[in-house]
Amino acid sequence: MVPDYFYAATVPLCLTAVIVAYFCSNPLGHSRWFVTRRFINWLPLGMTYAFLCMGRFNLIVAKSALGPLMGNQDLGIIFAAGTLTYALSFFINGPLIDKKIGGKNGIMIAALGSSLANVALGVLTWYITARHLRVNLVVAFSVIYSINMYFQSYGAMSIIKIKAYWFHVRERGIFGAIFGTFISAGNYFAFDWSSSIVSLTKADAPDNVLKHIFSSAASGDAIWAVFFIPAVVLIFWLAVDFWLIKELPEEAGFPQLDTHDASSGQMHVKFSVLDLLKKIFASPLMLMIACVELTAGVFRYSILNWYGSFSKVIPQTGAEFFNQHWGWFTCIFGIVGGFAGGIISDRLFQSRRGPPAALLCGLVLAFSAVMAIFLFSAPQLVGWSAVMIVMASIGITSLMSGTAATDFGGRKATATCSGIVDAFAYLGSFVQSLCIGFLVPEATGGPQTVPLLGIPQSWQWWPVFIIPFAIIGGGIALWLWNELPAATKKYIAEVEKKEGLTGTEIPLG
């Protein structure tokens, strides 16, 4: 039996290892102060994003704590409403960040808006559970959760916007890994910390500070604490962001960095909103990147959203540790996935993002097939397969949304391009949330057939649903195998000529 303190200790150790890896990776020979100042930028950005993730996925933990008040179909509808709002918001917020407000203002808007929305979710939960408010729970949660997700949509775009000015194309694989790390840390906070908050604020929990603060408002379990705590933490990181973040290297006293992405040589060009949107929708290449990200959204959220519900309905005898430490597993292996994708891209494929994405889609296909075969007979195999799918999907997201969209969109259009690519991930989440929510049975009974389709509800549909998306995502990634921005190809050719190296020998990050 692994002691609980092991799980709590390994997460900061992994984050420390990520920081060490960052400082050890300096292929372009930046000055020590530049590398340090860039770290001072991305650490608060990343921690803000991690707690935005906590303020997003705490709904899943709250669903489990609410019991029969919120069923699988209810969660499917609420989460689908939020993810659809998140996806559509990018069409407004991406051009807004690119043309008007910039990444620093964007991340602060995300933190403030999500904090207030989480307070509203906490108040609603308190009224429903402590004051027995009669309200249509699905409608009420859907509206407030959608507001939360609107503000959440500013987060990833803002980080990637700032990153685009501070990281050269040949360093962006390592940044993609860093971005994946904070997505993974957000999973840990969202699932393990939120579960601990729920446990510590139960009516029958031993006396502790959290119970004293939140349970005094009413008798019974203080489930609303799971929304209030990330709201407070986000305000803290908002203040840190305001203090430390610099949008451009020039603002921190450095010369302008030519990152050799698609904006290289075009920084003087003024883009209209229509020009920014054309960067995505008039480009077959960007649409393929977006479609790969859509499939990654199906993979990631199919597992993150539903493994906990599955393990409660179908007892996972001998594999209970996965559900007990779900956030830890998705955090640690998500970090592995992000670094694997980034390092493979930069070191083996000259910063091409298609090859590692195709390999990771292949892993998803293999492990989803294993889950489908052994779903009801081998709990440990199912748990490990679920973790591996999350690992691979975070690696794909780090490559597609966090890196490829910026490479091909360029610094001038980073927020719009990365935002809309990320929107496709949430369209994938919207699809899986609605479909799986109705394909699987409720824990408390309910209809035995899928509405409209008339087929039997079964958890067997859960992994089977992932398989065709893994095939589609892998196929599109293969089409992207050799793609690089023109400026990157030119940079590689110049390095080869200058140093007499072949493409595979160029020093990479």
Salt bridges, closest charged atoms under 4 A:
ASP4 OD1 - HIS325 NE2 3.49
ASP98 OD1 - LYS161 NZ 2.78
GLU171 OE2 - HIS30 NE2 3.12
GLU171 OE1 - ARG38 NH1 3.27
ASP221 OD2 - LYS202 NZ 3.87
ASP258 OD2 - HIS260 NE2 3.85
ASP258 OD1 - ARG411 NH2 3.56
ASP261 OD2 - ARG172 NH2 3.02
ASP261 OD1 - ARG411 NE 3.28
ASP346 OD1 - ARG353 NH1 3.11
ASP407 OD1 - ARG172 NH1 3.23
ASP407 OD2 - ARG353 NE 2.84
